[in-house]
């Protein structure tokens, strides 16, 4: 353990130093990149409300350039693919912090668990911006926060899950958002107008839906885990209600997006992820918005330390990210830096942090060990000629996992073999009997 900690500290300090050097060396590159991508911006950008729904919460997806719809292998799945809670390896609780621009930030707490093929989760995120108002003499007349808070409830189920085919996971998020605008002052009297902010505040009701499937494709290593995933999702389907202090209206379109992603583990320590997203305006589908795509790579350097990198091309606003993950006593931390041309070139404002507590797999690993023991015992019975005992042992597996293909195939093959033996014995008896 001492050796592991020393190695970890060396790797992490080198990684942190690399991030710092990376941010300082790119100060002259921001303008060049902005100019290069300027002509690729869409005409209808910024026409939807609740823009905080497009701000990454941080963590693993942020390090991968938000290419996560087809990966979703931890609790960060909420914003990308709600189907993933039913295939999570472990139950998790997580905290996220993402520093944005102008002293704004996104704070998130999330939890998710899984019961067999059924997943449940919940999340609360709050994006806030300091709000200060000054009069003509430079005197501060009001000080508060503009905020957007979103609560999420998730449920999903993995259908047709088996040993070879891992099923098709389907899930949904039900979300409620509240945009809180602080009261502002009268231009003439300088006094705060009561409920003036409430008129611009909004209440949003929305939902996400998603699908995720996993299988093996071009696998070059031995592992029970699948190496290829495909995910589909539609996020932020709904509407927002405004005008609570006067007349209530439903005229604030949400940033709805349709996404598709894939992930491919080429070799055991290396995973690639790609994603394509198309924003749509449900209030007016003719308001075309620019598509965007992203890509990311994760390299597992040590069992408890990984390096991640990503790129997102979003019109005139490309984003580059690099991050590191390390695990200590079942708590996995993520530190990420992003050069995000949607904001400003300031490394302090684009640092995100996360910590997730891994609470175990609710006995799934122990259950798999029991299945392995029974399967091996059945093979021993089979090789000893105890075919009935072998079949009964493999049937015990199906009481634990009725879709465990190796046991199903072994039972079927053995029963066919026994039927063949019985047939041969009957023919032998008939041939030996006198006419």
N, C-alpha and C positions, 0 to 999 in steps of 0.2 A: 504494500500500500504506500509506503514512503517513497519508493522508486516511482510509482505511478504519479504521486502528487508532484514530485520534482519535474518529471517529464511534462506534466500538464502545465505547470507554471512557466516552463521554458517555452512551450508551444504558444500559450496564451499571450505572454509578453511579446513574443515575436509577432503574433497576429495583431495585437493592439498597436504596436509600433508601425506595422505595415499600413494599417488603416490611417494612422495619423499622417504618415508620409504621403499616402495616396491623396488625401484631401488637400494637402498643401501644394502638391505639384500640379494640380489641375486648375489653379486659379485663372490661368489665361485661356483655358480650353472652353469654359462655359459659354463665352460670347460666340466662339467659332461654332460650337454645336448648336446653339440657339438659332444662329443665322442659317445654318445648313438645313435645319428642319422647319424653318419658319413657314415656307410655302405649303407644308403638308397639314396645316391646321384646318379643322372643319369650320363651316360658317355658323353652326348652331351650338357650338360649345358653350356651356354655362347656362343653358336655357331651362334646366331642371332645378328643383329645389333639393333641400336636405343633402347638400354636397358632402357632408361628413360621411355619408354612406360609401363614398368613393375613397376615403382616406384609410390607408392600411392601419390596422391595429398594431402591427409590428410582429415580431417573432419570426418563425421559420418562413412563412410566405414572403415577408418583406425582403428577406435575404435572397430569395429565389426570383426576385423581380415580379412577384405576384403570379407566377406560373404555378398554380396550386390546385386548380379544379380537377385535374387528372391525377393528383398525388394524394393530398389530404390524408397524411399519415399521422396527424396529431390533432390536438384540440383546436387548432387554428382553422378548422374546416368551416366554421360558421359562415364566414363571408364569401365562401367559394363554392362549396358543394354540401348541402345539408344531408345528403345520403351517407356521408362518411361516418356518422356516429355509430352505425350498426356494424362497422368493420374495424373500429379502433382496437389496437392491441391491448391498451390498458385504460382504466378509468383515470381521469386527469382533472386537476384544478389548476388554473393558470391566472397570472397577472401580467398585463401588457402595458407598456408606456411608450408612446411615440411622440417625440417632440416635433412639432410642425413649424409654421412660420409665425413671425410677429408675436412670440411668446405664447402661441397657442399649443395645445397638446391634446392627444387622445389617450384616455385612460380606460382600461377594460378589465373586467373580471369574468371568468368563464369556468364552467364545470360540465363534464360529460361522462357518461358511463354506458356500459353495454351489458345486456342480459341475453346471452346466447346470440341470436340473430337480431335482437331488438335493441336499438340505441336511443338514449335520451340525453338532452343537454339543455343548458341555459346560459345566457350571456347578457351582461349589461355594459354598454359602452357610453362614454361621455366625452364629447369634443367641446372644448371651451376656448374662448378668446377674450382677453381683457378688453373692456369697453370703458373708455374715458371720454368725457365731453368737456370742452373748454369754451369760454366766451371770447369776445373780441379782444379782451385785455390779457388773455393767456391764463386766466384763472380757471381751475378745474371746477366745473359745476356738477358733474355726475361721474360716478365711478362704479362699475359693476362688471358682469360677465355676460357675453352672448354665449349660449350653449345649445348643443343638440345632443339629446340623450335617447338611446335606443335600447329597448329590452327585447330579448329573443328567446323563444321557446322552440326546441328542436325535438323531432321524433323521426325515426327511420327504421326500415326493416330490410334485411338481406334475404331475398327470395332465392330458392333453388340452390342453396349453398351445399357444396359437396367437397370431396377430396381433390378431384381434378378440376372441376369447374367451381369456382368460388362464389358463384351466384351473381345476381343483379341487385344491387342495393338501391333502394328508392327512399327518399326522405323529403321533409318539408320543414321550413322555419315559419313560425308565425311571429310577426314583429310589430311593435308599437313604438313610435318615435315622437318626441316632444321637442320643438324648437322654442327656446325661451329667449325673447328679445327684451332687454331691460328698458325701463321707461326713460324718456329723453326730456330735455328742457325746452321751454318756449323761447323762441328766438328774441322776443321783445322783453318779456318779464324776467327771463332767466330762471324761472321756477320749473321744477319737474312736473310734467303733465301726467296726472294719474292715469294708469292703464293705457298709456300711449304705446308701450311696448307690446301689450297684449294684442293689439290690433294686427301686429305683424308676426306674432307667434303662430305656431301651427302644430296640429296633431295629425300624425300619419299612421295609417294602418296598411300593412304590406305583408307579403309572403314571398318565400323563396322555394323553389322545387329543384330537385336534382336526382341524377342517376349516376351510378358508379359500378363498373364491372372490372374484374381482375382475372388474368389468365397468364399462362407462360407463352412467350414468343421469342424464339432465338436465344434460349437460355444457355449460357456457357458455364454454369456452375451448379453445384448440388445444393439445394435448399428446399424446404417445404413451402417457403413464401413464394408467391407469384412475382414475376419480374416486369409485368406490363399491365398498365391500367388505362382505362378510358373513362372520362367523366363529362357529363353534360349538366348544365344548370341554367336556370332563369332566376335572376335576383331582383328584388325590390318591385314586385308586382303589387300595385296598390295606388292609393291617392292620399293627399293631404288636405286637411280642413284648416282654413284660416279665417280671420275676422271675428274673434271671440268677443270683442268689446262693442261691435256694431252689428253687421250682418254677416252670418256665416256663409262662406263660399267654399267650393271644392275646385280650386283652380291652380293648384301648385303641383305640377307633374314631378314624379320621382325619377331618380337616375336608374331606370330599369336597364338591365343588360342581359344578353344571351351569350353564354360562354361554352366553349368546348376545350378540353385539355387532355393531354396524354402524358404518361411518365414511363420511363424505361430504365430499368436497372441493368446496365450493360454487363458489368461485373459486380461482384458482391459489394465492394466499397464505393461504387460510382453510380449515381442516379441522375438522369437527365429529365427535364420537364419542359413542356411547351404548352402554350395556351393562346387561344384566339377569342376575342370578345367583341360583340357588336352592341353598342348602346342604342336604345330605342326610346322614343317619347310616346307613351301611351295616350297622352292627351292630343297629340297631333303627329301621326306617323309620318307625315310628309316632311317634318323637320328632321332631315337626315343628319346623323352625327357620325363622326369619323370612327372607324373600327380601330382596334389596337391589339397588339399581340405581345407576348413576353416569353422569355426563356430563362431557365435556371439550371444550375448544376450543384450537386451535393457530393462531396468527397469525405468519406469516413476515414480520417487519418488514424485514429485510435478508437477503441471501443467506447470511450467516453469523450471524444473530441472530434468535431467535424468542421469543415470549412465549406461555406456556401457562397455562391455568386449568382447574379442575375442581371437581366436587362429587360426593360419594358419600352416599347416603341408606341407612343400614344400621341399621334399627330405631331405637333411641333414641340412636344414635351417628352423627350426621352429620359429614361431614368436608369442609372447604373447603381448596383448595390453589391456589397460584400459583407459577409457576416460569419460569425463563429458560434458554435454550440458546444457546451461542455456540461457534463453531468456529475453531480456530487450528492451522494446519499439519496438517490432516487429523485432528486430535484434537477431538472434540466434547464440551463440558462442559455439565452440567446442574446448576443450583442451584434448590432447591425449598423452600418453606415451607408447612407444613400446619397448619391449625387443626383438630385431631382431637379430638373430644369423647370418643373411646374412651380417651384418655390423660389429659392435663392441659393447662391453658392455660399453656404455657411455650414460647415461641418457640425457645429453645435446644434443647429436647428434640425438636423436630419439624422439624429441618432435615435435608435429605438432599442428598447430592452424588454425582455420577457423572462418569466420564471414559471415553470410548470412542475407541479408535484405529481409524480406517478404513484397511483394508489393501488396498483396490482391489477390482475386480469380476472378477478372473481373466480379463480380456480381453473381457468381454461388450460393453462400449461400443465397443471397436475392431472387434469382429465386426459390430456393428450398422452402423458406418460403412462397412464393406466391403459389407454388404448394400445400403445406400443407394446406393453408387457403382455396383454392378452393376445395380440396378433402374433408375437414371437412364440408364445406358449402354444398357440394353435398350430404353428409350423412344426414345433417339436413333436406334437401329437401326430401330425400328418406323416412326418418322416419315420415315426415309430409304427406306422400302420394303424394307429388309433383314430380312424376317420370320423367316427361318431363324436368322440371327444373333441376333435379338432373343430367340427362343425358347431358343436354346442359352445365352445370357447369363443369362436368368431361371432356367434349370435349374441353373446354378452356384449360385444362391442356395439352392435346395432341398438342395444338398449340405451347406450350412452350417446351414440351418434348414428342415427338411422341412415345417413347418407355417406357413410364411410366406405368408399368404393373398393379399397383393397379387401375388406372383409366380405363385402357383397360378392365380389368376383371369386374369392377363395371358396366361399360356401357353394356358389353355383358350380364351380369347376369340380369340387370334391363330390357334390351330389351327382353330377353327371358321371364321374368316374365310378362311384358306387353303383349307379344304375347299370353302367356297362359291365361291371363285375358280376352283378346279380344276373344280368342277361346271359353272360358267358357260362355261369354256373348252371343256369336252367337248361341251356343248350347241352351242356355236358351231361347233366342228369338224364335228359331225354335220349341222348345218343347211347348212354350206357344201359338204359332200361330195355328188357326183351320185348320184341314185337308181339 
